[in-house]
């Protein structure tokens, strides 16, 4: 099948979530003007950067236990949920999540003492994960190399919510200008390599007291295998049919959120020529960035 016709807003390609298809400017503005609380938490990530994983860790930390949240994170997905009243009615602290760039996050959030967690994953693995995600959604008539050339490689808004480069550089600038200690930048690869230390760092940022035992238990419960199993056996997936109308959601296969969850899978997909081309673009786009992106 062909992927749905693109909707462009604010220079970005907008994903086909129903609220955005109905009125993207209205939903973006509602998010920007969201009434915030002092203990709000927003997990802000580019697509396929470990959002489900880190969101579950955050939920366990603020609850102080290792019980999985029954609802999948899409129940708290700002640009996709049918009605933002769901967010207004949530008890505090509210662990929300979004793929919106920083400029569209709620403007009250940092002013009132809320927290933003930016998670960044290396763009080569993001590209591979995105490609397989789109194939799961029905985009089966495009090869990986074609996907890279037409949707991901070019530093443009060709993919949802703009390019990876624009997204992470905007995150970086926001963190540099943060005067409230409200922004934490995490790296997917660091969390994979040192989950105990990174989870402790996250708990400290959230002002959560967590024993070493609780941290260890959270890391174990949020391992890739355990989360994949919980997604299949515990999680309430009903929200998916309400937020997106693609064949793989409305009647066929559910998209596979937990595919591999590893660092360096890009080596199994990138040809030498493609890698060289990518590295050239990456070097130019990120020449002024200080972000320590890890590719393996």
C-alpha positions in Angstrom: 0.0 0.0 0.0 1.0 3.6 -0.4 1.6 5.6 2.8 -1.1 8.1 3.6 -0.9 11.5 1.9 1.3 13.9 3.8 0.0 16.6 6.0 2.4 19.5 6.4 2.3 21.9 9.4 5.0 24.3 10.7 7.4 22.9 8.1 6.9 19.3 9.4 5.3 16.2 8.0 2.5 15.3 10.5 1.7 11.7 11.4 -1.8 10.5 10.6 -3.2 10.6 14.2 -6.9 11.4 14.1 -6.8 14.6 16.1 -4.0 16.0 13.9 -5.9 15.0 10.7 -9.0 16.8 12.0 -7.2 20.0 13.0 -3.5 19.9 13.5 -3.1 23.6 14.4 -5.9 23.3 17.1 -4.2 20.3 18.8 -0.7 21.8 18.6 -2.0 25.0 20.1 -3.9 23.2 22.8 -0.7 21.4 23.8 1.3 24.6 23.8 -1.3 26.2 26.0 -1.9 23.2 28.3 -2.6 24.1 31.9 0.4 22.6 33.7 1.1 21.5 37.3 4.3 21.8 39.3 4.9 18.1 39.2 4.1 17.4 35.6 6.5 15.2 33.6 6.8 15.2 29.8 8.9 12.6 28.0 9.9 14.2 24.7 11.5 12.1 22.1 12.0 11.7 18.4 10.3 8.7 16.9 11.7 5.2 17.8 14.1 6.5 20.5 13.0 4.3 23.4 9.9 6.2 24.4 7.9 3.2 25.6 10.9 1.9 27.6 11.8 5.2 29.4 8.1 6.0 30.0 7.6 2.7 31.8 10.7 3.4 33.9 9.4 6.9 34.8 6.0 5.5 35.8 7.6 2.9 38.1 9.8 5.6 39.7 7.0 8.0 40.5 4.8 5.1 41.8 7.6 3.7 43.9 7.0 0.1 42.7 7.6 -2.2 39.8 4.0 -2.8 38.7 3.5 -2.2 35.0 1.1 0.6 34.1 -1.9 -1.2 32.5 -2.4 1.4 29.9 0.2 1.7 27.1 1.9 5.0 26.8 -0.4 6.1 24.0 -3.1 6.8 26.6 -0.9 9.7 27.6 0.4 10.7 24.1 -0.4 14.4 23.8 -0.8 14.7 20.1 -2.7 11.5 19.6 -5.2 11.0 22.3 -8.8 11.7 21.2 -9.4 14.4 23.8 -7.0 16.3 26.0 -9.6 16.2 28.8 -8.1 12.8 29.6 -4.9 14.6 30.5 -6.7 17.3 32.5 -8.3 14.6 34.6 -5.2 12.6 35.4 -4.0 12.5 39.0 -0.6 14.1 39.8 2.2 13.6 38.9 1.2 13.2 35.2 3.7 11.3 33.1 2.9 12.6 29.6 4.8 11.9 26.4 5.1 13.4 23.0 7.1 13.5 19.8 6.5 17.2 19.3 9.6 19.5 19.0 10.5 21.6 22.0 8.9 24.8 20.6 5.5 23.1 20.8 5.8 21.8 24.4 3.5 23.4 27.0 4.9 26.8 27.7 3.8 26.7 31.4 5.7 23.5 32.1 9.1 24.8 33.1 7.6 28.0 34.6 5.6 26.0 37.0 8.3 23.5 38.0 7.5 20.7 35.7 10.2 18.4 34.2 11.1 17.5 30.6 13.0 14.3 29.8 14.6 14.4 26.3 15.8 10.9 25.1 18.1 10.9 22.1 19.0 7.8 20.1 21.6 7.6 17.3 20.0 8.4 14.0 21.2 5.3 12.2 19.4 3.0 14.6 16.4 5.4 14.6 16.3 5.1 10.8 16.3 1.3 10.9 13.6 1.1 13.6 11.5 3.7 11.8 11.7 1.7 8.5 10.5 -1.5 10.1 7.8 0.4 12.0 6.5 1.8 8.8 6.6 -1.6 7.1 4.5 -2.9 10.0 2.0 -0.1 9.3 1.7 -1.2 5.7 4.4 0.6 3.9 5.7 -2.6 2.2 6.5 -1.3 -1.3 9.7 0.5 -0.4 13.2 -0.8 0.2 15.4 0.4 3.1 17.7 2.3 0.7 14.6 4.0 -0.9 13.3 4.9 2.5 16.6 6.5 3.5 16.9 8.4 0.2 13.4 9.8 0.2 12.2 10.0 3.8 15.1 10.0 6.3 18.5 10.8 4.8 17.8 14.3 3.6 17.9 17.0 6.4 14.3 18.1 5.8 10.9 17.6 7.3 10.4 14.5 5.1 9.5 12.4 8.1 7.1 12.9 10.9 7.7 15.9 13.2 10.6 17.1 11.0 14.1 15.8 10.6 16.0 14.0 13.4 18.7 16.7 13.1 16.3 19.6 13.7 14.7 17.8 16.6 17.8 17.0 18.5 19.5 20.3 17.9 16.4 22.1 19.2 16.5 19.8 22.3 20.2 20.7 22.7 19.6 24.4 22.5 16.7 24.2 25.0 18.9 22.3 27.5 21.6 24.9 27.1 19.2 27.7 27.9 17.4 25.9 30.7 17.5 28.1 33.8 15.2 26.1 36.0 17.0 22.7 36.0 13.9 21.4 34.2 15.4 19.5 31.4 17.2 16.2 31.5 18.9 14.9 28.4 19.3 11.1 28.3 20.8 8.9 25.6 19.3 5.6 24.6 22.7 4.0 24.3 23.8 5.1 27.8 20.6 3.6 29.2 21.3 0.3 27.5 24.9 0.2 28.6 24.5 1.5 32.2 20.8 1.1 33.1 21.4 1.2 36.9 23.4 4.5 36.8 21.1 6.1 34.3 17.9 5.1 36.2 19.5 6.6 39.4 20.2 9.8 37.5 16.6 9.8 36.3 15.3 9.3 39.8 17.4 12.2 41.1 16.1 14.5 38.4 12.5 13.6 39.3 13.2 14.1 43.0 12.2 10.5 43.7 13.7 8.6 46.5 14.5 5.1 45.3 16.5 2.4 47.0 19.2 0.5 45.2 16.9 -2.6 45.3 14.0 -0.7 43.7 16.3 0.7 41.0 17.6 -2.8 40.3 14.1 -4.2 40.2 12.8 -1.5 37.8 15.8 -2.1 35.5 14.9 -5.8 35.4 11.1 -5.3 34.9 11.9 -2.8 32.2 14.3 -5.0 30.3 13.5 -5.4 26.6 12.3 -9.0 27.0 10.1 -8.2 29.9 8.6 -5.1 28.4 7.9 -7.0 25.1 6.1 -9.7 27.1 4.1 -7.2 29.1 3.1 -5.4 25.9 1.6 -8.7 24.7 0.0 -10.0 27.9 -0.8 -7.1 30.2 -1.1 -3.8 28.4 -4.4 -2.3 27.3 -4.0 -1.6 23.6 -7.6 -0.3 23.0 -6.5 3.3 22.5 -4.7 2.5 19.2 -7.9 2.1 17.2 -9.0 5.5 18.4 -5.9 7.4 17.5 -4.9 6.2 14.1 -6.7 4.7 11.1 -4.2 2.6 9.2 -5.0 -1.0 8.1 -2.5 -2.6 10.5 -4.4 -1.0 13.5 -8.0 -1.2 12.2 -8.1 -4.8 11.3 -4.9 -6.6 10.8 -1.5 -6.9 12.4 -0.6 -4.6 15.3 2.6 -2.7 14.7 5.6 -4.2 16.5 6.8 -1.7 19.1 9.5 -4.0 20.5 11.5 -5.3 17.6 15.1 -5.7 18.7 16.0 -2.9 21.1 19.7 -3.1 20.5 22.5 -0.7 19.7 24.1 -0.9 16.2 21.5 -2.8 14.2 22.1 -0.2 11.5 25.2 -2.2 10.6 22.9 -5.0 9.3 21.1 -2.5 7.0 23.5 0.2 5.8 25.7 -0.5 2.8 29.2 0.9 2.7 28.1 3.6 0.2 24.9 4.5 2.2 26.9 4.8 5.4 29.5 7.1 3.8 26.7 9.2 2.3 24.9 9.4 5.7 28.2 10.2 7.6 28.8 13.1 5.2 25.4 14.6 5.8 25.6 13.9 9.6 29.0 15.7 9.9 27.6 18.8 8.1 24.3 18.9 10.1 25.9 18.3 13.5 29.1 20.3 13.1 28.1 22.8 15.8 26.6 20.3 18.2 28.2 19.0 21.3 25.8 16.1 21.8 27.8 12.9 22.4 25.9 10.6 20.0 26.9 7.0 20.3 26.6 4.7 17.2 27.7 1.5 18.8 
